Amino acid sequence: MNALILIAVVVLVVVGIVVMTQQRSGVNAARELDDAKADARQAIERLGGQVFMLVGDGPASKQALADAGERYNAAGSQIEQANSPAQAKLAKQTALEGLYYVRAARTAMNMDPGPVVPELEGQKSAGSVTEDRTVDFEGRQVEASPSPSSRTPNYYPGGRVAGRPVPAGWYSEPWWKPALVAGAWGIGSMFLFSALFSGMAGVNYDANAFESGAGDGSDAGALEGGDAGDAGGDMGGGDMGDGDMGDGGGGFFDGGGDFGGGDFGDFGF
């Protein structure tokens, strides 16, 4: 009888320890998630303040603000659905990407770009456009430049799109957009990349490396690039506002769902 009582006591103690451990773990997990959400919301609020305040004065600034507005919508959707710190971090990365677009818009309007934005994941390894290039590709001219202009109004902060690095810079068209929408690159992408960036100082990987998805951070110290990171690469920004941008101060908040609605489906969460 005494042995049975002893066993029962031991079992109760073990069960009590397990329950307490699980409760403590749950509290810690909830606190970690709350902290991650609060951190993300700071970036989202900062982005929202800029997006609502600024009005573009030309094609480059209007497009950059349109893209910033889409990221603001996407980040808001993602943070509302986030149920893990990793998902909250994704929402923050989306907001930070939007802040890079805000800086680009301010630069295009000859304004102070504002406070430095934290580096995005994988940003340096993507490289950056360091000289003007114009190439003929599939019957059209595609341009790249380190500076905004009426000929290069489409900004990209750099990073990985559908698994491949895309240099930061200003472009005549968002040539990475089909990969954002489809989640995969077309056959001609390697040839376009080679024509645009072959021998460019800010991009130290060639077309074959681009095709294989190289530029994963091993060369991070050699470049000055920008990166939208995986946060931007798979948001599916299919309606980035190619001309349908209104006045740059409004109208870019009706398509936030085009970033995947914040369901994190492409990120393995």
ROVEX-643354 format. One record per residue (C-alpha): residue number from 1; residue in one letter; chain; y, x, z. Coordinates in Angstrom, 1 decimal, always signed. Each point is the difference from the previous one (the first is absolute). Layout:
BEGIN
SITE  num  residuo  cadena   north    east      up
SITE  NUM        A       A       Y       X       Z
...
//
This chain:
BEGIN
SITE  num  residuo  cadena   north    east      up
SITE    1        M       A    +0.0    +0.0    +0.0
SITE    2        N       A    +2.4    +2.8    +0.9
SITE    3        A       A    -0.7    +1.7    -3.3
SITE    4        L       A    +0.8    -3.3    -1.9
SITE    5        I       A    +3.2    -0.3    +1.9
SITE    6        L       A    +0.9    +3.6    -0.8
SITE    7        I       A    -0.8    -0.5    -3.7
SITE    8        A       A    +2.2    -3.2    -0.1
SITE    9        V       A    +2.9    +1.8    +1.6
SITE   10        V       A    -0.3    +2.9    -2.5
SITE   11        V       A    -0.1    -2.5    -2.9
SITE   12        L       A    +3.1    -1.8    +1.4
SITE   13        V       A    +1.9    +3.3    +0.4
SITE   14        V       A    -0.9    +1.1    -3.6
SITE   15        V       A    +1.0    -3.4    -1.4
SITE   16        G       A    +3.3    +0.2    +1.9
SITE   17        I       A    +0.7    +3.5    -1.3
SITE   18        V       A    -0.7    -1.1    -3.6
SITE   19        V       A    +2.2    -3.1    +0.3
SITE   20        M       A    +2.9    +2.1    +1.5
SITE   21        T       A    -0.4    +2.6    -2.7
SITE   22        Q       A    +0.1    -2.6    -2.7
SITE   23        Q       A    +3.0    -1.7    +1.5
SITE   24        R       A    +1.9    +3.3    +0.4
SITE   25        S       A    -0.9    +0.9    -3.6
SITE   26        G       A    +1.2    -3.4    -1.2
SITE   27        V       A    +3.3    +0.5    +1.8
SITE   28        N       A    +0.5    +3.4    -1.4
SITE   29        A       A    -0.8    -1.2    -3.5
SITE   30        A       A    +2.4    -2.8    +0.3
SITE   31        R       A    +2.7    +2.3    +1.3
SITE   32        E       A    -0.6    +2.4    -2.9
SITE   33        L       A    +0.2    -2.8    -2.5
SITE   34        D       A    +3.2    -1.3    +1.5
SITE   35        D       A    +1.6    +3.5    +0.0
SITE   36        A       A    -1.0    +0.5    -3.7
SITE   37        K       A    +1.4    -3.4    -0.9
SITE   38        A       A    +3.3    +0.7    +1.8
SITE   39        D       A    +0.2    +3.4    -1.8
SITE   40        A       A    -0.5    -1.7    -3.4
SITE   41        R       A    +2.4    -2.8    +0.7
SITE   42        Q       A    +2.8    +2.6    +0.7
SITE   43        A       A    -0.5    +1.4    -3.5
SITE   44        I       A    -0.2    -3.5    -1.5
SITE   45        E       A    +3.2    -1.1    +1.8
SITE   46        R       A    +1.8    +3.1    -1.2
SITE   47        L       A    -1.1    -0.7    -3.5
SITE   48        G       A    +1.0    -3.6    +0.1
SITE   49        G       A    +3.5    +0.9    +1.2
SITE   50        Q       A    +0.5    +2.2    -3.0
SITE   51        V       A    -1.5    -2.3    -2.5
SITE   52        F       A    +2.2    -3.0    +1.1
SITE   53        M       A    +3.1    +2.1    +0.2
SITE   54        L       A    +0.0    +1.9    -3.3
SITE   55        V       A    +0.8    -1.3    -3.4
SITE   56        G       A    -0.8    +2.1    -3.1
SITE   57        D       A    +2.7    +1.0    -2.4
SITE   58        G       A    -2.2    +1.1    -2.9
SITE   59        P       A    -3.5    +0.0    -1.5
SITE   60        A       A    -1.3    +2.8    +2.2
SITE   61        S       A    +1.3    -1.2    +3.3
SITE   62        K       A    -0.9    -3.6    -0.7
SITE   63        Q       A    -3.6    +0.9    -0.9
SITE   64        A       A    -0.3    +2.2    +3.1
SITE   65        L       A    +1.2    -2.8    +2.2
SITE   66        A       A    -2.3    -2.5    -1.7
SITE   67        D       A    -2.9    +2.4    +0.8
SITE   68        A       A    +1.2    +0.4    +3.6
SITE   69        G       A    +0.2    -3.8    +0.3
SITE   70        E       A    -3.6    -0.3    -1.1
SITE   71        R       A    -1.2    +2.6    +2.5
SITE   72        Y       A    +2.0    -1.9    +2.7
SITE   73        N       A    -1.9    -3.2    -0.8
SITE   74        A       A    -3.3    +1.9    -0.1
SITE   75        A       A    +0.5    +1.8    +3.3
SITE   76        G       A    +0.9    -3.3    +1.7
SITE   77        S       A    -3.1    -1.7    -1.3
SITE   78        Q       A    -2.2    +3.0    +1.0
SITE   79        I       A    +1.4    +0.2    +3.6
SITE   80        E       A    -0.6    -3.7    +0.5
SITE   81        Q       A    -3.6    +0.4    -0.9
SITE   82        A       A    -0.6    +3.3    +1.7
SITE   83        N       A    -2.8    -0.1    +2.6
SITE   84        S       A    -0.5    +3.8    +0.3
SITE   85        P       A    +2.2    +3.0    +0.5
SITE   86        A       A    -1.1    +1.3    -3.4
SITE   87        Q       A    +1.3    -3.2    -1.7
SITE   88        A       A    +3.2    +0.1    +1.9
SITE   89        K       A    +0.4    +3.6    -1.2
SITE   90        L       A    -0.5    -1.2    -3.5
SITE   91        A       A    +2.9    -2.5    +0.5
SITE   92        K       A    +2.2    +2.8    +1.2
SITE   93        Q       A    -0.9    +2.2    -3.0
SITE   94        T       A    +1.0    -2.9    -2.3
SITE   95        A       A    +3.3    -0.3    +1.8
SITE   96        L       A    +0.6    +3.7    -0.1
SITE   97        E       A    -0.7    +0.0    -3.8
SITE   98        G       A    +2.6    -2.8    -0.2
SITE   99        L       A    +2.5    +2.2    +1.8
SITE  100        Y       A    -0.5    +2.7    -2.6
SITE  101        Y       A    +1.0    -2.5    -2.7
SITE  102        V       A    +3.1    -0.9    +2.1
SITE  103        R       A    +0.9    +3.7    +0.1
SITE  104        A       A    -0.5    +0.1    -3.8
SITE  105        A       A    +2.2    -3.0    -0.5
SITE  106        R       A    +2.8    +1.5    +2.2
SITE  107        T       A    -0.3    +3.3    -2.0
SITE  108        A       A    +0.3    -1.9    -3.3
SITE  109        M       A    +3.2    -1.7    +1.4
SITE  110        N       A    +1.4    +3.4    +1.0
SITE  111        M       A    -0.3    -0.9    +3.7
SITE  112        D       A    -1.2    +2.1    +2.8
SITE  113        P       A    -3.8    -0.6    +0.0
SITE  114        G       A    +0.0    -0.5    +3.7
SITE  115        P       A    -2.4    +1.2    +2.7
SITE  116        V       A    -3.0    +2.0    -1.0
SITE  117        V       A    -3.2    -2.1    -0.3
SITE  118        P       A    -3.2    +1.4    +1.5
SITE  119        E       A    -2.3    +1.6    -2.5
SITE  120        L       A    -2.6    -2.3    -1.5
SITE  121        E       A    -3.7    +0.8    +0.0
SITE  122        G       A    -0.9    +2.4    -2.8
SITE  123        Q       A    +3.6    +0.2    -1.1
SITE  124        K       A    +0.4    +3.7    -0.6
SITE  125        S       A    -3.2    +0.4    -2.0
SITE  126        A       A    +1.2    -2.5    -2.7
SITE  127        G       A    +2.8    +2.3    -1.1
SITE  128        S       A    +3.3    -0.9    -1.5
SITE  129        V       A    +1.9    -0.1    -3.3
SITE  130        T       A    +2.2    +3.1    -0.2
SITE  131        E       A    +1.3    -0.3    -3.6
SITE  132        D       A    +0.8    -2.5    -2.6
SITE  133        R       A    -2.9    -0.8    -2.4
SITE  134        T       A    -0.3    -2.4    -2.9
SITE  135        V       A    -3.3    -0.5    -1.8
SITE  136        D       A    -1.3    -2.2    -2.7
SITE  137        F       A    -3.0    -2.0    +1.2
SITE  138        E       A    -1.7    -2.9    -1.8
SITE  139        G       A    +3.0    -0.7    -2.2
SITE  140        R       A    +2.6    +0.1    +2.7
SITE  141        Q       A    +2.1    +2.5    +1.9
SITE  142        V       A    -0.8    +0.7    +3.6
SITE  143        E       A    +2.5    +1.9    +2.1
SITE  144        A       A    -0.1    +1.7    +3.4
SITE  145        S       A    +3.0    +1.4    +1.9
SITE  146        P       A    +0.8    +1.2    +3.5
SITE  147        S       A    +3.1    -2.2    -0.1
SITE  148        P       A    +0.7    -3.7    -0.6
SITE  149        S       A    +1.7    -1.1    -3.2
SITE  150        S       A    +0.1    -3.0    -2.3
SITE  151        R       A    -2.9    +1.6    -1.9
SITE  152        T       A    -2.1    +0.7    +3.1
SITE  153        P       A    +0.6    -2.9    +2.3
SITE  154        N       A    -3.6    -0.2    +1.5
SITE  155        Y       A    -0.4    +2.0    +3.2
SITE  156        Y       A    -3.3    +1.0    +1.6
SITE  157        P       A    +0.0    +1.9    +3.3
SITE  158        G       A    -3.2    +1.9    -0.9
SITE  159        G       A    -3.5    -0.4    +1.3
SITE  160        R       A    -3.4    -1.2    -1.0
SITE  161        V       A    -0.5    -3.0    -2.3
SITE  162        A       A    -3.6    -1.2    -0.4
SITE  163        G       A    -1.3    +3.3    +1.3
SITE  164        R       A    +2.2    +2.3    -2.2
SITE  165        P       A    +3.3    +1.8    +0.9
SITE  166        V       A    +3.2    -1.1    -1.7
SITE  167        P       A    +3.1    +2.3    +0.4
SITE  168        A       A    +3.1    -1.3    +1.6
SITE  169        G       A    +2.9    -0.6    -2.4
SITE  170        W       A    +1.9    -2.4    -2.3
SITE  171        Y       A    -1.7    -1.3    -3.1
SITE  172        S       A    +0.9    -2.1    -3.1
SITE  173        E       A    -2.9    -2.3    +0.9
SITE  174        P       A    -2.4    -0.5    +2.9
SITE  175        W       A    -2.9    +1.7    -1.8
SITE  176        W       A    -2.1    -0.2    +3.2
SITE  177        K       A    +0.4    -3.8    +0.1
SITE  178        P       A    -3.2    -0.9    -1.9
SITE  179        A       A    -2.0    +2.1    +2.5
SITE  180        L       A    +1.7    -1.8    +2.9
SITE  181        V       A    -1.0    -3.3    -1.4
SITE  182        A       A    -3.5    +0.8    -1.2
SITE  183        G       A    -0.9    +2.6    +2.7
SITE  184        A       A    -1.2    +2.4    -2.8
SITE  185        W       A    +1.7    +2.2    -2.6
SITE  186        G       A    -0.3    -0.6    -3.7
SITE  187        I       A    -1.5    +2.5    -2.5
SITE  188        G       A    +3.4    +1.2    -1.2
SITE  189        S       A    +1.4    +0.8    +3.4
SITE  190        M       A    -1.2    +3.6    +0.0
SITE  191        F       A    +1.7    +0.7    -3.3
SITE  192        L       A    +3.3    -1.6    +1.2
SITE  193        F       A    -0.2    +2.1    +3.2
SITE  194        S       A    -0.6    +3.2    -2.0
SITE  195        A       A    +2.9    -0.7    -2.3
SITE  196        L       A    +2.4    -0.9    +2.8
SITE  197        F       A    -0.8    +2.7    +2.5
SITE  198        S       A    -1.7    +2.9    -1.7
SITE  199        G       A    +1.6    +3.2    +1.2
SITE  200        M       A    +2.5    -1.8    +2.3
SITE  201        A       A    +0.9    +2.1    +3.0
SITE  202        G       A    -0.3    -2.9    +2.5
SITE  203        V       A    -3.5    -1.0    -1.1
SITE  204        N       A    -2.7    +2.6    +0.6
SITE  205        Y       A    -3.0    -1.9    -1.3
SITE  206        D       A    -0.9    -0.6    -3.6
SITE  207        A       A    -1.3    -3.0    -1.9
SITE  208        N       A    -3.6    +0.8    +0.8
SITE  209        A       A    +0.8    +0.2    +3.7
SITE  210        F       A    +1.9    -3.3    -0.3
SITE  211        E       A    -3.0    -1.6    -1.7
SITE  212        S       A    -2.3    +1.2    +2.8
SITE  213        G       A    +2.4    -1.2    +2.7
SITE  214        A       A    +1.0    +3.5    +1.2
SITE  215        G       A    +3.1    +0.5    +2.0
SITE  216        D       A    -1.5    -1.2    +3.3
SITE  217        G       A    +2.2    +2.1    +2.2
SITE  218        S       A    -1.4    +3.4    -0.4
SITE  219        D       A    +3.1    +1.1    -1.9
SITE  220        A       A    +2.4    -1.9    +2.4
SITE  221        G       A    +2.0    +3.1    +1.0
SITE  222        A       A    +0.9    +0.9    -3.6
SITE  223        L       A    +1.8    -3.2    -1.0
SITE  224        E       A    +3.0    -2.0    +0.9
SITE  225        G       A    -1.4    -3.3    -1.2
SITE  226        G       A    +0.2    -3.5    +1.2
SITE  227        D       A    -2.9    -2.3    +0.7
SITE  228        A       A    -0.5    -3.7    +0.2
SITE  229        G       A    -3.3    +0.8    +1.4
SITE  230        D       A    -2.9    -2.2    +0.0
SITE  231        A       A    +2.2    -2.6    +1.6
SITE  232        G       A    +1.8    -0.5    -3.3
SITE  233        G       A    -2.7    +1.1    -2.4
SITE  234        D       A    -2.2    -3.1    +0.5
SITE  235        M       A    +2.5    -2.7    +0.8
SITE  236        G       A    -0.3    -1.4    -3.4
SITE  237        G       A    +3.7    +0.0    -0.8
SITE  238        G       A    -0.6    -1.8    -3.2
SITE  239        D       A    +3.4    -1.7    -0.2
SITE  240        M       A    +2.3    +2.8    +0.8
SITE  241        G       A    +2.9    -1.7    -1.7
SITE  242        D       A    +0.2    +1.4    -3.5
SITE  243        G       A    +3.3    -1.5    -0.7
SITE  244        D       A    -0.4    -3.1    +2.1
SITE  245        M       A    +2.0    +1.3    +2.9
SITE  246        G       A    +2.9    -2.4    +0.2
SITE  247        D       A    +3.1    +1.7    +1.4
SITE  248        G       A    -1.9    +2.5    +2.1
SITE  249        G       A    +1.1    -1.7    +3.1
SITE  250        G       A    -2.4    -2.9    -0.1
SITE  251        G       A    -3.0    -1.4    -1.9
SITE  252        F       A    -2.3    +2.8    +0.9
SITE  253        F       A    -1.7    -1.9    +2.8
SITE  254        D       A    -2.0    -2.4    -2.0
SITE  255        G       A    -2.9    +2.1    -0.9
SITE  256        G       A    -1.0    +1.9    +3.1
SITE  257        G       A    -3.5    -1.4    -0.4
SITE  258        D       A    -0.4    +2.2    -3.0
SITE  259        F       A    -0.7    +2.9    +2.3
SITE  260        G       A    -3.4    -1.5    +0.9
SITE  261        G       A    +1.3    -2.5    +2.5
SITE  262        G       A    -0.6    +2.5    +2.8
SITE  263        D       A    -3.7    -0.6    +0.1
SITE  264        F       A    -0.8    +3.7    +0.1
SITE  265        G       A    -2.8    -0.6    -2.5
SITE  266        D       A    +0.3    +3.4    -1.7
SITE  267        F       A    +0.1    +2.1    +3.2
SITE  268        G       A    -3.4    -0.6    +1.5
SITE  269        F       A    +1.2    -1.5    +3.2
//
